[in-house]
Amino acid sequence: MHTFIVHVQDQPGVLNRVVSLFRRRNYNIHDINSSRTHEAGVHRMTIWVGGEADAPRIEANLYKLVNVISVEEVSHTARVDRGLALIKVAANEAQRPQILQLCEVFRAQVVDIGAEAMVLEVTGSTDKIQSLVSVLRPFGIAEMAQTGAIAMTRCAATPAHSAHRAA
């Protein structure tokens, strides 16, 4: 799996051009996320591509697109990866304590509750989200929405930062 972080200009059609590049080269996009950044007019895409892809060639081709500002291939870089899922699970009064216990274990939050269902929010790695889905499946999952995963390279460790990580 290859992971690319691509900064692009916030212009109509940019996402389509990026995705078309992968389609034309017959590379499978496993996951993609596009959102605003802290800089006005700049969007950040996190793109996860299947292992058969030629990462240097993809990076070079992305740079050829007019609206691409920067490309960083972070597959072998220390990074933080996170996804978000909203899961609506069947939950009557008798089942709620069990589900709340699972929420504690997975650090999920209850964001909505009704007479016969609960909506949970969980963030974390794809494995963590899938593990929670697996343990909730016996209760009955009514609906699920999941974002594409995002990634950011880790901060360089300095003596001051190392002390905070140990805590």
Helices and strands as residue ranges (DSSP letters): E 2-9, H 14-24, E 29-36, E 42-49, H 55-64, E 68-73, E 79-90, H 96-106, E 109-113, E 117-124, H 126-136, G 137-139, E 141-146, E 150-153, H 159-166
